[in-house]
């Protein structure tokens, strides 16, 4: 090659290199200078994202600060397909280990493979669909699984090609012990992560289900109503009870943060907090947990004795309207709804003839029977229809003459007193104490042979409405019924019949067409107890922020006053006092609350929901409801209680009586409220101040730190349980919390074995120690507390055989 050729080629090469550098320079100039700002914005848009931060829902306490509803952390196992090993054998090992830990099949789509006994194929061929039975099977009676378990590999591969970075949930609500094992083996389980999500936990299940309600996804047909309130389609909201009524207080405000992500879309760090997350407010109720439990137990016992399927009991402070206890039976476990109820379970509940989903305290409509008699009594006195001295003679039956042949005794309609022999001469006080029907027949509907007019339907209805009947009380719960105070027009429209004097007679003793809710009658008696004021019943006492500061105090609200002279109210109160304290008072024989001066009224309301089986041989109704209302102490009442037992029979063919069935229930409730021991306890003769626990002092325990989760408060929190060897919570066990070696709190485990401790003034380098105060040999737990972290701990007693073995090794 000649020198000229070399020079030409060298020139061409240099020219090409120079041209390439010029093109590269121009492209760099275009990328960095001309369009640099645009590309930087696009890069930042890919790198930074706005992400929502969920706000924790407010919790609910009873009046004494005992937790009723909490947000329990739920541990879910998720798999990100993109992070699984590329090698198929290594991936199979991951699936096999997860199958072993979670007791789930690897796949349900393969044909059985015989002759192999490896863990991989064993999981395929011998899975029993039994992962965590207590969570897999919601209703043990139905033996129906929530879902047939999908194979791990099947779930992972479902959208693997199109969304490799989408987390796939393969197990929900996993036991914390299993979670800890997965965390320990994280390096051997690439692609497997633990996702923590909150779950609403109703600690006492069916004890408060109607009152508290439940949460769930927004119903599709109602989303428009929520959309304007800044809800997202996937949000969880209150659907019933207090959860629904106080949704705007409980929900909290979502946060918004600017995060940086990598090329896979995974979060690297939080850059800034655009909107600070605000947890929901907490509710402190007026309900007393202990009184609620005592009420439910006493009511259920009475229902079982008479084979009744429905019952109600409510207790209230008549001076403020605060509800102290509120029980409707049958009930249901509202945890079924919060964790996802199956179609079969919903069908069983909704089709149950006893309507367990209905809160009978506010939505059940029943004839009130004799507890209605305070209305014609006070109305008759105020209108001058009767006076304190007015006396009627009760001969056991009152014959109402035929309108067209008043002199024909054979055509007269008999109206009986419950005491067929009659009470003799009675006035308004004794008529209430003895519950004399004949007296109130005449007060309400008059008696033409004696030329006595009585109140009449219009005035009787007026005073019924004055006491709050026929209208909602306005309690802070959804779904309250208004009841029925019938009128002439109502009967014409519904029955195409005119109103008769006999209808007024029946209404005067709480029978016929009049219908009430138990809460309405409770509030009516509360107005008698406090001297004439009707307060709005309410369940929420205080609304608190996440730090426990008072946001709103629910003050007593007057919704009406009795337009009845105080002296007439006092006469009614005398009659109610006589019902319990007179020898022949209707409640005297069965009311047993020593040392407490109480007043009350029994009621036995006839009803017929299975005609003609409800009739006796004489054609009279033999099925009835039992009522009893009482308040105490009489002179300065602080509690008014109503008990209602639906139908049932006491003995063979004997109708339920309010005095025999409902009065003992109220007695047990008041005994608990006033801290009066039962006779069995009094007869023991050996009182002790020592606290007796389920454990012997030599019991061995296993202490575990189950896990941690973050929460949106500027403090550290610890929640724990004390369990027996069967895994059941044990109450009244002292637990000590030490910080840096110093005892700072002494806790007592609650009904479910739970104890809680929060520390808002957390300082750096705090070492927390938790131990059982009465069991010095029990191991303690120590951990370094961090702000914004919640620690879940557990002390579990060991079975006897393990305890013995442990003692032998010491």
PyMOL commands that set and color helices and strands:
alter all, ss='L'
color gray80, all
select helices_A, chain A and resi 3-34+36-47+81-83+88-102+119-125+133-136+152-157+176-184+186-188+205-207+209-212+220-227+241-245+247-250+289-305+335-338+343-350+360-363+369-383+409-411+428-434+437-445+448-450+456-466+488-495+501-508+518-529+566-581+658-673+679-682+800-809
alter helices_A, ss='H'
color red, helices_A
select strands_A, chain A and resi 48-53+60-61+67-80+167-171+192-202+215-217+236-238+255-261+267-275+282-285+311-316+323-329+392-394+397-400+413-416+424-426+533-535+540-544+550-553+558-561+598-606+624-632+639-645+701-710+716-723+734-739+742-748+754-759+766-772+781-785+789-797
alter strands_A, ss='S'
color yellow, strands_A
deselect
rebuild
show_as cartoon
